[in-house]
Amino acid sequence: MCELEVPAMIHVSGCCHRCFHTTGSHYLGADTTAFQQLMMSKTLFKDFPDLKFIIPHGGGAVPYHWGRFRGLCDMMNLPSLTEIIENNIYFDTCVYHQEGIDLLLEVVPIENILFASEMIGAVRGIDPMTGHYFDDTKRYIDGSKLNDEDKAKVFNGNTRDVFARMDARLKEVGLI
């Protein structure tokens, strides 16, 4: 992956056990677990400093428990959480409400957030509280308190950094 400059998205699939709802519990629990495992790896990003992972759904419960993960880093003598994720772990914006996006944007460094939306998302339908589709995540970034420069980072700048080959190709063909 490092040689090819290709990031990996850690996205779970369906769950085989009927007691776990795939979208409501399995996905979000697995996103949180993936982050925890990457965070605890003491040498992964030292050995592979250009290795990049994307965790979907805003990282599951990660932003909500950021303080817990900071504390675990301290207890386990790991680098700071910001240092661990700095150039290696990214979160997408497939979070289906303004308050959740606002928390993600407030807690996680802006440089580690990549815009994502789902045309046919996990929660299909219109939110009766807003009248908009749940998975229309662009409107949440638009409605956030981010300044225009940070919105541009989330919408495309960060993605171009993470997907360096795509950025180079877009420049090569004159699209940017």
PyRosetta script that sets phi, psi and omega in degrees:
from pyrosetta import init, pose_from_sequence

init()
pose = pose_from_sequence("MCELEVPAMIHVSGCCHRCFHTTGSHYLGADTTAFQQLMMSKTLFKDFPDLKFIIPHGGGAVPYHWGRFRGLCDMMNLPSLTEIIENNIYFDTCVYHQEGIDLLLEVVPIENILFASEMIGAVRGIDPMTGHYFDDTKRYIDGSKLNDEDKAKVFNGNTRDVFARMDARLKEVGLI")
pose.set_psi(1, -41.1)
pose.set_omega(1, 179.0)
pose.set_phi(2, -64.8)
pose.set_psi(2, -45.1)
pose.set_omega(2, -179.5)
pose.set_phi(3, -61.7)
pose.set_psi(3, -37.3)
pose.set_omega(3, -179.1)
pose.set_phi(4, -87.1)
pose.set_psi(4, -5.8)
pose.set_omega(4, -176.2)
pose.set_phi(5, 55.4)
pose.set_psi(5, 47.1)
pose.set_omega(5, -178.2)
pose.set_phi(6, -117.3)
pose.set_psi(6, 122.1)
pose.set_omega(6, 175.2)
pose.set_phi(7, -78.6)
pose.set_psi(7, 162.0)
pose.set_omega(7, 177.2)
pose.set_phi(8, -115.3)
pose.set_psi(8, 136.3)
pose.set_omega(8, 171.7)
pose.set_phi(9, -100.0)
pose.set_psi(9, 128.1)
pose.set_omega(9, 176.7)
pose.set_phi(10, -94.4)
pose.set_psi(10, 100.1)
pose.set_omega(10, -177.2)
pose.set_phi(11, -129.2)
pose.set_psi(11, 120.0)
pose.set_omega(11, -178.4)
pose.set_phi(12, -75.3)
pose.set_psi(12, 168.0)
pose.set_omega(12, 178.3)
pose.set_phi(13, -113.6)
pose.set_psi(13, -158.0)
pose.set_omega(13, -179.9)
pose.set_phi(14, -62.5)
pose.set_psi(14, 160.8)
pose.set_omega(14, 179.8)
pose.set_phi(15, -104.4)
pose.set_psi(15, 139.2)
pose.set_omega(15, -177.4)
pose.set_phi(16, -84.5)
pose.set_psi(16, -15.1)
pose.set_omega(16, -177.3)
pose.set_phi(17, -99.3)
pose.set_psi(17, 125.3)
pose.set_omega(17, -174.8)
pose.set_phi(18, -62.8)
pose.set_psi(18, -22.2)
pose.set_omega(18, -177.1)
pose.set_phi(19, -75.8)
pose.set_psi(19, -12.3)
pose.set_omega(19, 178.8)
pose.set_phi(20, -105.9)
pose.set_psi(20, 118.8)
pose.set_omega(20, 174.4)
pose.set_phi(21, -72.1)
pose.set_psi(21, 126.0)
pose.set_omega(21, -174.2)
pose.set_phi(22, -56.5)
pose.set_psi(22, -51.6)
pose.set_omega(22, -174.5)
pose.set_phi(23, -78.3)
pose.set_psi(23, -41.2)
pose.set_omega(23, -173.0)
pose.set_phi(24, -80.6)
pose.set_psi(24, -30.0)
pose.set_omega(24, -178.1)
pose.set_phi(25, -124.8)
pose.set_psi(25, -47.8)
pose.set_omega(25, -173.3)
pose.set_phi(26, -63.2)
pose.set_psi(26, -51.3)
pose.set_omega(26, -179.0)
pose.set_phi(27, -57.1)
pose.set_psi(27, -54.8)
pose.set_omega(27, -172.2)
pose.set_phi(28, -69.2)
pose.set_psi(28, -35.4)
pose.set_omega(28, 175.5)
pose.set_phi(29, -66.2)
pose.set_psi(29, -40.6)
pose.set_omega(29, -179.7)
pose.set_phi(30, -68.9)
pose.set_psi(30, -36.6)
pose.set_omega(30, 177.0)
pose.set_phi(31, -60.9)
pose.set_psi(31, -44.3)
pose.set_omega(31, 179.7)
pose.set_phi(32, -65.0)
pose.set_psi(32, -43.0)
pose.set_omega(32, 178.8)
pose.set_phi(33, -63.4)
pose.set_psi(33, -42.0)
pose.set_omega(33, 179.1)
pose.set_phi(34, -59.0)
pose.set_psi(34, -44.8)
pose.set_omega(34, 178.9)
pose.set_phi(35, -62.0)
pose.set_psi(35, -46.0)
pose.set_omega(35, -179.5)
pose.set_phi(36, -57.5)
pose.set_psi(36, -44.6)
pose.set_omega(36, -179.0)
pose.set_phi(37, -65.8)
pose.set_psi(37, -42.3)
pose.set_omega(37, 177.5)
pose.set_phi(38, -65.2)
pose.set_psi(38, -41.4)
pose.set_omega(38, -179.0)
pose.set_phi(39, -60.9)
pose.set_psi(39, -39.4)
pose.set_omega(39, -175.4)
pose.set_phi(40, -78.8)
pose.set_psi(40, -11.3)
pose.set_omega(40, -178.9)
pose.set_phi(41, -70.5)
pose.set_psi(41, 111.2)
pose.set_omega(41, -173.6)
pose.set_phi(42, -74.0)
pose.set_psi(42, -25.5)
pose.set_omega(42, -175.4)
pose.set_phi(43, -123.1)
pose.set_psi(43, -8.1)
pose.set_omega(43, -174.7)
pose.set_phi(44, -51.7)
pose.set_psi(44, -52.4)
pose.set_omega(44, -175.4)
pose.set_phi(45, -82.3)
pose.set_psi(45, -14.5)
pose.set_omega(45, 171.0)
pose.set_phi(46, -76.2)
pose.set_psi(46, -41.9)
pose.set_omega(46, 179.0)
pose.set_phi(47, -72.4)
pose.set_psi(47, -33.5)
pose.set_omega(47, -177.9)
pose.set_phi(48, -130.9)
pose.set_psi(48, 74.4)
pose.set_omega(48, -174.5)
pose.set_phi(49, -64.2)
pose.set_psi(49, -19.2)
pose.set_omega(49, -179.8)
pose.set_phi(50, -97.5)
pose.set_psi(50, 4.8)
pose.set_omega(50, 179.8)
pose.set_phi(51, -71.8)
pose.set_psi(51, 131.8)
pose.set_omega(51, -176.6)
pose.set_phi(52, -128.4)
pose.set_psi(52, 133.9)
pose.set_omega(52, 177.2)
pose.set_phi(53, -123.6)
pose.set_psi(53, 142.5)
pose.set_omega(53, 174.6)
pose.set_phi(54, -115.3)
pose.set_psi(54, 129.2)
pose.set_omega(54, 177.4)
pose.set_phi(55, -110.9)
pose.set_psi(55, 122.3)
pose.set_omega(55, -175.4)
pose.set_phi(56, -77.2)
pose.set_psi(56, 177.8)
pose.set_omega(56, 173.6)
pose.set_phi(57, 58.3)
pose.set_psi(57, 37.9)
pose.set_omega(57, 178.6)
pose.set_phi(58, 64.9)
pose.set_psi(58, 15.7)
pose.set_omega(58, -179.4)
pose.set_phi(59, 86.4)
pose.set_psi(59, 14.3)
pose.set_omega(59, -178.0)
pose.set_phi(60, 67.3)
pose.set_psi(60, -122.9)
pose.set_omega(60, -179.3)
pose.set_phi(61, -90.9)
pose.set_psi(61, 4.4)
pose.set_omega(61, -174.3)
pose.set_phi(62, -56.0)
pose.set_psi(62, -52.3)
pose.set_omega(62, -178.3)
pose.set_phi(63, -60.2)
pose.set_psi(63, -35.8)
pose.set_omega(63, -178.8)
pose.set_phi(64, -66.1)
pose.set_psi(64, -32.4)
pose.set_omega(64, -177.8)
pose.set_phi(65, -110.2)
pose.set_psi(65, 26.6)
pose.set_omega(65, -178.6)
pose.set_phi(66, -53.2)
pose.set_psi(66, -42.2)
pose.set_omega(66, 179.0)
pose.set_phi(67, -62.1)
pose.set_psi(67, -39.3)
pose.set_omega(67, 177.3)
pose.set_phi(68, -62.4)
pose.set_psi(68, -45.2)
pose.set_omega(68, 179.9)
pose.set_phi(69, -67.0)
pose.set_psi(69, -36.6)
pose.set_omega(69, 174.9)
pose.set_phi(70, -61.1)
pose.set_psi(70, -43.3)
pose.set_omega(70, 178.8)
pose.set_phi(71, -64.1)
pose.set_psi(71, -39.9)
pose.set_omega(71, 177.9)
pose.set_phi(72, -64.0)
pose.set_psi(72, -39.8)
pose.set_omega(72, 176.6)
pose.set_phi(73, -58.9)
pose.set_psi(73, -44.0)
pose.set_omega(73, 179.7)
pose.set_phi(74, -63.5)
pose.set_psi(74, -47.1)
pose.set_omega(74, -178.3)
pose.set_phi(75, -65.3)
pose.set_psi(75, -32.3)
pose.set_omega(75, -175.4)
pose.set_phi(76, -96.4)
pose.set_psi(76, 9.2)
pose.set_omega(76, -179.0)
pose.set_phi(77, 54.9)
pose.set_psi(77, 41.4)
pose.set_omega(77, 175.8)
pose.set_phi(78, -95.4)
pose.set_psi(78, 163.0)
pose.set_omega(78, 172.9)
pose.set_phi(79, -60.2)
pose.set_psi(79, 169.1)
pose.set_omega(79, 178.0)
pose.set_phi(80, -61.6)
pose.set_psi(80, 155.2)
pose.set_omega(80, -178.7)
pose.set_phi(81, -59.3)
pose.set_psi(81, -42.0)
pose.set_omega(81, 178.7)
pose.set_phi(82, -61.7)
pose.set_psi(82, -39.9)
pose.set_omega(82, 178.7)
pose.set_phi(83, -67.2)
pose.set_psi(83, -38.2)
pose.set_omega(83, -179.3)
pose.set_phi(84, -62.9)
pose.set_psi(84, -45.7)
pose.set_omega(84, -174.4)
pose.set_phi(85, -86.0)
pose.set_psi(85, -16.7)
pose.set_omega(85, -167.7)
pose.set_phi(86, -34.3)
pose.set_psi(86, -60.9)
pose.set_omega(86, -178.4)
pose.set_phi(87, -119.6)
pose.set_psi(87, 19.0)
pose.set_omega(87, -171.4)
pose.set_phi(88, -130.8)
pose.set_psi(88, -31.4)
pose.set_omega(88, -175.6)
pose.set_phi(89, -123.9)
pose.set_psi(89, 129.1)
pose.set_omega(89, -177.0)
pose.set_phi(90, -128.6)
pose.set_psi(90, 155.5)
pose.set_omega(90, -179.1)
pose.set_phi(91, -125.1)
pose.set_psi(91, 142.1)
pose.set_omega(91, 177.5)
pose.set_phi(92, -95.0)
pose.set_psi(92, 174.6)
pose.set_omega(92, -174.2)
pose.set_phi(93, -101.9)
pose.set_psi(93, 24.8)
pose.set_omega(93, 177.4)
pose.set_phi(94, -79.2)
pose.set_psi(94, 68.0)
pose.set_omega(94, 177.4)
pose.set_phi(95, -123.5)
pose.set_psi(95, 129.7)
pose.set_omega(95, -165.0)
pose.set_phi(96, -98.0)
pose.set_psi(96, 28.4)
pose.set_omega(96, 171.7)
pose.set_phi(97, -158.1)
pose.set_psi(97, 154.3)
pose.set_omega(97, -174.0)
pose.set_phi(98, -58.9)
pose.set_psi(98, -42.9)
pose.set_omega(98, -177.4)
pose.set_phi(99, -63.6)
pose.set_psi(99, -37.2)
pose.set_omega(99, 178.4)
pose.set_phi(100, -67.9)
pose.set_psi(100, -43.2)
pose.set_omega(100, 176.1)
pose.set_phi(101, -62.8)
pose.set_psi(101, -42.6)
pose.set_omega(101, -179.7)
pose.set_phi(102, -60.6)
pose.set_psi(102, -40.5)
pose.set_omega(102, 177.8)
pose.set_phi(103, -64.3)
pose.set_psi(103, -46.5)
pose.set_omega(103, 177.6)
pose.set_phi(104, -55.7)
pose.set_psi(104, -47.7)
pose.set_omega(104, -177.6)
pose.set_phi(105, -67.8)
pose.set_psi(105, -28.9)
pose.set_omega(105, -180.0)
pose.set_phi(106, -79.9)
pose.set_psi(106, -35.8)
pose.set_omega(106, -171.6)
pose.set_phi(107, -92.2)
pose.set_psi(107, -46.8)
pose.set_omega(107, -175.3)
pose.set_phi(108, -87.3)
pose.set_psi(108, 136.7)
pose.set_omega(108, 176.7)
pose.set_phi(109, -54.7)
pose.set_psi(109, 136.3)
pose.set_omega(109, -176.4)
pose.set_phi(110, -53.4)
pose.set_psi(110, -36.5)
pose.set_omega(110, -178.2)
pose.set_phi(111, -64.3)
pose.set_psi(111, -13.7)
pose.set_omega(111, -178.3)
pose.set_phi(112, -106.4)
pose.set_psi(112, 17.4)
pose.set_omega(112, -179.3)
pose.set_phi(113, -118.6)
pose.set_psi(113, 128.2)
pose.set_omega(113, -179.4)
pose.set_phi(114, -116.0)
pose.set_psi(114, 133.2)
pose.set_omega(114, 177.7)
pose.set_phi(115, -65.2)
pose.set_psi(115, 136.8)
pose.set_omega(115, 172.1)
pose.set_phi(116, -151.3)
pose.set_psi(116, 147.2)
pose.set_omega(116, 175.9)
pose.set_phi(117, -144.2)
pose.set_psi(117, 160.8)
pose.set_omega(117, -178.1)
pose.set_phi(118, -123.9)
pose.set_psi(118, 122.1)
pose.set_omega(118, 178.9)
pose.set_phi(119, -68.7)
pose.set_psi(119, -41.8)
pose.set_omega(119, 174.1)
pose.set_phi(120, -122.4)
pose.set_psi(120, 80.4)
pose.set_omega(120, -173.1)
pose.set_phi(121, -77.1)
pose.set_psi(121, -179.4)
pose.set_omega(121, -178.1)
pose.set_phi(122, -68.1)
pose.set_psi(122, -27.6)
pose.set_omega(122, 177.9)
pose.set_phi(123, -117.3)
pose.set_psi(123, 93.4)
pose.set_omega(123, -177.2)
pose.set_phi(124, -84.7)
pose.set_psi(124, 137.8)
pose.set_omega(124, 175.7)
pose.set_phi(125, 128.1)
pose.set_psi(125, 177.6)
pose.set_omega(125, -176.8)
pose.set_phi(126, -100.7)
pose.set_psi(126, 133.1)
pose.set_omega(126, 178.0)
pose.set_phi(127, -71.0)
pose.set_psi(127, 118.2)
pose.set_omega(127, -178.7)
pose.set_phi(128, -65.6)
pose.set_psi(128, -19.1)
pose.set_omega(128, 179.3)
pose.set_phi(129, -79.2)
pose.set_psi(129, -27.8)
pose.set_omega(129, -175.5)
pose.set_phi(130, -115.8)
pose.set_psi(130, -23.3)
pose.set_omega(130, -175.7)
pose.set_phi(131, 80.8)
pose.set_psi(131, 7.5)
pose.set_omega(131, -179.8)
pose.set_phi(132, -116.0)
pose.set_psi(132, 158.5)
pose.set_omega(132, 176.2)
pose.set_phi(133, -61.7)
pose.set_psi(133, 138.8)
pose.set_omega(133, 178.8)
pose.set_phi(134, -56.4)
pose.set_psi(134, -41.0)
pose.set_omega(134, -171.9)
pose.set_phi(135, -89.5)
pose.set_psi(135, 12.7)
pose.set_omega(135, 174.7)
pose.set_phi(136, -83.7)
pose.set_psi(136, 81.9)
pose.set_omega(136, -172.7)
pose.set_phi(137, -80.1)
pose.set_psi(137, -15.9)
pose.set_omega(137, 178.6)
pose.set_phi(138, -60.6)
pose.set_psi(138, -40.4)
pose.set_omega(138, -177.8)
pose.set_phi(139, -63.2)
pose.set_psi(139, -27.5)
pose.set_omega(139, 178.8)
pose.set_phi(140, -73.6)
pose.set_psi(140, -38.8)
pose.set_omega(140, 176.0)
pose.set_phi(141, -67.5)
pose.set_psi(141, -44.1)
pose.set_omega(141, 177.0)
pose.set_phi(142, -57.8)
pose.set_psi(142, -37.3)
pose.set_omega(142, -177.3)
pose.set_phi(143, -86.0)
pose.set_psi(143, 0.5)
pose.set_omega(143, -179.3)
pose.set_phi(144, -79.7)
pose.set_psi(144, 172.9)
pose.set_omega(144, 179.3)
pose.set_phi(145, -87.7)
pose.set_psi(145, 6.6)
pose.set_omega(145, 179.6)
pose.set_phi(146, -62.5)
pose.set_psi(146, 145.4)
pose.set_omega(146, 173.6)
pose.set_phi(147, -76.8)
pose.set_psi(147, 170.6)
pose.set_omega(147, -175.7)
pose.set_phi(148, -60.7)
pose.set_psi(148, -37.3)
pose.set_omega(148, -180.0)
pose.set_phi(149, -63.8)
pose.set_psi(149, -43.8)
pose.set_omega(149, 179.5)
pose.set_phi(150, -71.3)
pose.set_psi(150, -34.4)
pose.set_omega(150, 174.9)
pose.set_phi(151, -61.9)
pose.set_psi(151, -41.0)
pose.set_omega(151, 178.8)
pose.set_phi(152, -63.6)
pose.set_psi(152, -36.7)
pose.set_omega(152, 176.6)
pose.set_phi(153, -62.5)
pose.set_psi(153, -47.0)
pose.set_omega(153, -178.0)
pose.set_phi(154, -66.6)
pose.set_psi(154, -44.9)
pose.set_omega(154, -176.3)
pose.set_phi(155, -69.4)
pose.set_psi(155, -36.3)
pose.set_omega(155, -178.8)
pose.set_phi(156, -151.4)
pose.set_psi(156, -31.9)
pose.set_omega(156, -176.0)
pose.set_phi(157, -59.9)
pose.set_psi(157, -47.4)
pose.set_omega(157, -179.9)
pose.set_phi(158, -64.9)
pose.set_psi(158, -39.6)
pose.set_omega(158, 179.8)
pose.set_phi(159, -62.9)
pose.set_psi(159, -39.8)
pose.set_omega(159, 178.6)
pose.set_phi(160, -67.4)
pose.set_psi(160, -30.9)
pose.set_omega(160, 175.0)
pose.set_phi(161, -69.3)
pose.set_psi(161, -44.2)
pose.set_omega(161, -177.2)
pose.set_phi(162, -70.9)
pose.set_psi(162, -40.7)
pose.set_omega(162, 179.1)
pose.set_phi(163, -101.3)
pose.set_psi(163, 68.5)
pose.set_omega(163, -173.5)
pose.set_phi(164, -59.3)
pose.set_psi(164, -36.8)
pose.set_omega(164, -179.7)
pose.set_phi(165, -66.2)
pose.set_psi(165, -39.3)
pose.set_omega(165, 178.3)
pose.set_phi(166, -64.5)
pose.set_psi(166, -43.6)
pose.set_omega(166, 179.6)
pose.set_phi(167, -59.8)
pose.set_psi(167, -45.4)
pose.set_omega(167, 179.7)
pose.set_phi(168, -61.6)
pose.set_psi(168, -41.2)
pose.set_omega(168, -179.4)
pose.set_phi(169, -67.6)
pose.set_psi(169, -41.7)
pose.set_omega(169, 177.8)
pose.set_phi(170, -60.5)
pose.set_psi(170, -40.4)
pose.set_omega(170, 176.8)
pose.set_phi(171, -66.5)
pose.set_psi(171, -40.9)
pose.set_omega(171, -178.5)
pose.set_phi(172, -60.3)
pose.set_psi(172, -39.4)
pose.set_omega(172, -178.1)
pose.set_phi(173, -93.1)
pose.set_psi(173, 4.9)
pose.set_omega(173, 174.4)
pose.set_phi(174, 79.1)
pose.set_psi(174, 21.0)
pose.set_omega(174, 178.8)
pose.set_phi(175, -85.7)
pose.set_psi(175, -15.7)
pose.set_omega(175, 174.6)
pose.set_phi(176, -140.1)
pose.dump_pdb("model.pdb")
